[in-house]
Amino acid sequence: LTPTTQHSDGSKVHAYDAYLAPALGRSNLVVMHGARADRLLIKDHICHGVAFRRLADSTDHVVHARREVILSSGYIYSPRLLFLSGIGAKKDLEAVGLEVVKDLPAVGRNLTAARFSPLAWRTAEPTLSQMMGEPISPAGTKADPKAFGSAVLEATARVRSAAGAHADPKSKRPDIVLSFMPL
């Protein structure tokens, strides 16, 4: 799981642990595995429910909300779900024959995907994956107790590139993230 935040003590919190796990005992929450949200049910500019498909048997279903619907489907699926529900650029919705519920041209625009360019090199020092023991380390490798006391599982550096600073001089947001994992 990708961490959502890292605390000053180095511990990480994932979206599941921070938001879903504490709510799992609630009577008004049902988590469905193998279900895909396909459309928001919107009437008079208010979302009243969700149409979804159970993927195992390809059956379509509808759930209605008593109070509210919270859309939290990630940076790729949320705009897709909004678009399929008729929320997006009017010209794009009409081009594919969808009813326009709300003309919001910014939906799905300006998304950026993380570029991943792995670099690897050999070192005389053993890496964590070589010190963990089976099944992470090669077969027959014994675990080195020093590996379990290491806090250096990941180091991250966020920097602003010269190209990014030139393109948008007022922005202070990093546009390069370097992750170091001694594996």
N, C-alpha and C positions, 0 to 999 in steps of 0.2 A: 504494500500500500504506500502511496505517496504521502509523506507527512504534510499536514496542513500548516503546522507551525512548529517552531523549535523554541523552547524556553531557555532562559539564561543559564540554567543548570545543565543544558545539553539534552534534556529529555524531549521527546517529540510527541505530538498529539496528532492522531489521525482523525479524519472526519467521522469515521464510525465510532471511535471512542468518545469523541467530544460531543456528538449530537445524537447519534442513533442509539447506541448502547444504553444511555441513561433513560431513554424513552421506551425501550422495548416492553416494559411491563404495563404500559398504558392500554386501557381497554379500547381506546379509539384509534389505535395504531395497528395496522396489519402489514407485515412485510411479505411480499409475494415474490418467490423466486421463479425465474423463467417467465416473467411477464414483461411485456414491452408497452410503455405508454405510447399511444398513437395520436391522441387528439385531446385537447382541453375542451370541455363543454362550457361554452360561454354564451350567456344571455344577458342583454342589457348591460354590457361591459363588465359583467361579473362572472368569474369562473365558478361553476357549480359542481364540477366533477371531472372525471377523466375516463376516456374510452381507452381500453387496453386489450392486448391480445395475449392469450396464454400460448406460449410458443410450443409446448409439448403436443397440444392437440389442435393448434391453429384456430381456436375458438375466440370470438370477440366478446368482450364484456364491458360493462359500464359501472362505475362506482360514483355515488353522489356524496358531496361533502355537506355536513350540517352547518359548518361555519366558514372554513377557508380551505384553499388548495395552495400548498407551497410547492413551487417548481424549483427543484434542485437537481438538475440532470447533467451537470457538467457543462463545460464551455463549448462542446460540440453538439450534444444532444438537446440542450435547452433551446438554442435557436431553431433547431430542426423541429422540435415539438411545437414551438410558437408558430413557425411557418405552416406546418400541417394543420394548425388550428385557425389559420386565417389571419395571423398577426405577422406583418412584415411589409416589405415594399409592395405597394399596390400593383405596380407593373409586373413584378415577379410572380405574385400570387395569381393574377389574371392570366399570365402566360401559361400557367399549368392548370388552369381551370378551377382554382380554389376560390371560395367565397371570401371576400375581403371583410374581416371583422374589424380590424384596426390597421390603418396605413402607418406603419412604423418602419421607415426605410433603413434605420440603423440596425435592425435585428439581423444578426449573422454577419455583419460587416466588421472589418478591422480585427478579425480573429488572427492570432498568430500561433503557430504550432512550434513547440520547442524543437530545435535542431539538436540532434545527438550525434556527436562525432567522437567515438571512442578512441582513445590513445592508450597504448599499452607498452610497457617496457619491462625488462628483466632486471632483477636486483639480486645482489648477493645475500641480502637480508630476507628471511622468510616472511611471506605475506600472511595476513590473517587466515585466508582460505587454506594455506598450507599448514597452519598451526592448529586448526580446529579439530582435527581428527575425522574419522569416517562419520557420516557419508559425505561431508563437505570436502575434506581433504582426499587425496588419492588413496586408494585401497591400501591397507596395511599401515597407514600413518597413524601414529599415536597422538592424542591431543596434548598440546603444550599448555599448561595452566596459565602461562603469561598471556595467552590469547584471550582468555575469559576476563582478565582484569583490565583489558585495554578499553579506553574510551574513544579511541581513534577509529571509529567505524566509518565516519564520513566527515569530510571538511568541505565547506561550501564557501565560495567567494563570489560576490556579486559586484560587478564593475560597470562603469559607463564607458563605452568605447568612444574613440575620437570621432568615428563616423556617426554614432548616435548623437553625440554632443553637437556636431555640425548640423545634423538634420533637424534637431529640436533643441536649441541652446538653453531654453528655459527649463526643460525637463531634468529632473534629478534621478529619475527612475533608471535602475540598472538595465542594460540590454544584453548583458553577457553574464551567464552563471556558469562557474566552473565548479564541478563536483569532483572531489578526490576520494576514492575508495580503495584502501589498500587491500585488494583482494588478490 
